Amino acid sequence: MRLISLLFPVKIGEIKRFYLSGADGNEMYSGYHYSLTLGKDGAYTAEYKPSGLPDDKAFKKQVGADFADKLCTLMDDKRIGRWNGFKKHNRMVMDGTGFGLDVYFTNGKSIRASGYMKWPSGYGSFEGTVAGMFKRLFESEIKANEQEDSLL
């Protein structure tokens, strides 16, 4: 199946749901995620949960289709459609890092990939760019949360 996705990658379309998550340790709330969901009303909701923050404290906001378009362009440029079916892990590492990517498109196609101490080619660049996009989107909320934490 993996060979098929390399030869015939999933065509990137309009995002219905995008979810990229990662684990970077074994401490409480150490996981993080970035998500984008198309609502029934045609509006997108973006969510960002940084590492160290409980799930119920994740940042959320409505965003325009331009944000979804930028994410689609990034996935297309980075050839993420070839990652469909990637599922690898390193059994020799117990406290490492991992990732999960689930993308569903309005055309019914999807991309699912995951790894534990194994990543598809170009993953670091892709994840770094996605992180930057979401951090810029939630910049004011992140600063407000940091100020609130500093008062405690």
C-alpha positions in Angstrom: 0.0 0.0 0.0 2.8 2.4 0.8 4.3 2.0 -2.7 1.0 2.9 -4.2 0.8 6.1 -2.2 4.3 7.0 -3.4 3.5 6.3 -7.0 0.0 7.8 -6.8 -0.1 10.3 -4.0 -3.4 11.7 -2.6 -4.4 14.8 -4.5 -4.6 17.8 -2.1 -8.1 19.3 -2.1 -10.2 21.6 0.0 -9.6 20.7 3.7 -12.5 19.3 5.7 -10.4 18.4 8.7 -6.7 18.7 9.3 -5.1 17.3 12.5 -1.3 17.2 13.2 -0.3 16.0 16.6 2.9 15.2 18.3 4.3 13.9 21.6 7.6 15.3 22.9 8.0 13.6 26.2 6.3 11.7 29.0 5.4 14.6 31.3 1.9 15.7 31.9 0.3 17.6 28.9 3.5 17.1 26.9 1.6 16.5 23.6 0.7 19.2 21.2 -1.6 19.6 18.2 -2.7 21.8 15.4 -6.1 21.4 13.8 -8.4 23.0 11.3 -12.0 22.0 10.8 -14.6 23.1 8.2 -17.9 23.6 9.9 -21.4 23.0 8.4 -21.7 26.8 8.0 -18.6 26.9 5.7 -16.4 28.6 8.3 -13.1 27.1 9.5 -12.2 26.7 13.2 -8.5 26.6 14.0 -7.2 25.1 17.2 -3.7 25.0 18.7 -2.7 23.1 21.8 1.0 23.8 22.8 2.9 21.3 24.8 2.5 21.8 28.5 -1.1 23.1 28.2 -4.1 20.9 29.1 -6.4 20.0 26.2 -9.3 22.0 27.6 -7.1 25.2 27.5 -6.3 24.8 23.7 -6.5 28.1 21.8 -9.5 28.2 19.3 -10.7 30.8 16.8 -12.6 31.2 13.5 -10.4 31.7 10.5 -10.9 32.5 6.9 -10.6 30.2 3.9 -7.3 31.9 3.1 -5.6 30.1 6.1 -6.9 26.8 4.8 -5.7 27.7 1.3 -2.2 28.4 2.7 -2.2 25.0 4.5 -3.3 23.3 1.2 -0.5 25.0 -0.7 2.0 24.0 1.9 0.8 20.3 1.8 1.0 20.4 -2.0 4.4 22.0 -2.1 5.8 19.5 0.4 4.2 16.6 -1.4 2.4 15.4 1.7 0.0 13.3 -0.4 2.9 10.8 -0.7 2.9 10.3 3.1 -0.5 8.5 3.0 0.0 5.1 4.7 3.3 6.0 6.4 3.3 4.1 9.7 6.7 3.4 11.2 8.2 3.2 14.6 11.5 2.4 16.4 10.8 -0.2 19.0 14.2 0.4 20.6 13.3 3.8 21.9 10.9 4.1 24.9 10.6 7.8 25.6 11.0 9.3 22.2 8.9 11.6 20.1 6.2 10.7 17.6 3.6 12.3 15.3 0.2 11.7 13.8 -1.3 13.3 10.7 -4.9 13.0 9.7 -6.3 15.1 6.8 -9.7 14.7 5.3 -10.7 16.6 2.2 -14.2 17.6 0.9 -13.7 15.3 -2.1 -13.6 12.2 0.2 -9.9 11.6 0.0 -7.7 11.5 3.0 -4.1 11.3 4.2 -3.1 9.3 7.3 0.4 9.0 8.6 2.1 8.3 11.9 5.5 7.6 13.3 7.3 7.1 16.6 11.0 8.0 16.3 10.5 7.7 12.5 9.3 10.4 10.1 8.7 10.7 6.4 11.1 12.7 4.3 10.6 16.4 4.8 8.6 16.0 8.0 10.7 18.5 10.0 10.3 21.3 7.5 6.6 20.7 7.2 5.9 20.5 10.9 8.0 23.6 11.5 6.1 25.6 8.9 2.7 24.4 10.3 3.8 25.3 13.8 4.8 28.8 12.6 1.5 29.3 10.9 -0.5 28.4 13.9 1.7 30.3 16.4 1.4 33.5 14.3 -2.4 32.9 14.1 -2.6 32.7 17.9 0.1 35.1 18.8 -2.0 37.4 20.9 -3.6 34.5 22.8 -0.2 33.0 23.5 1.1 36.2 24.9 -1.9 36.7 27.1 -1.6 33.2 28.4 2.2 33.8 29.2 1.3 37.0 31.0 -1.4 35.2 33.0 1.1 32.4 33.9 3.7 35.0 35.0 1.3 36.5 37.5 0.8 33.2 39.3 
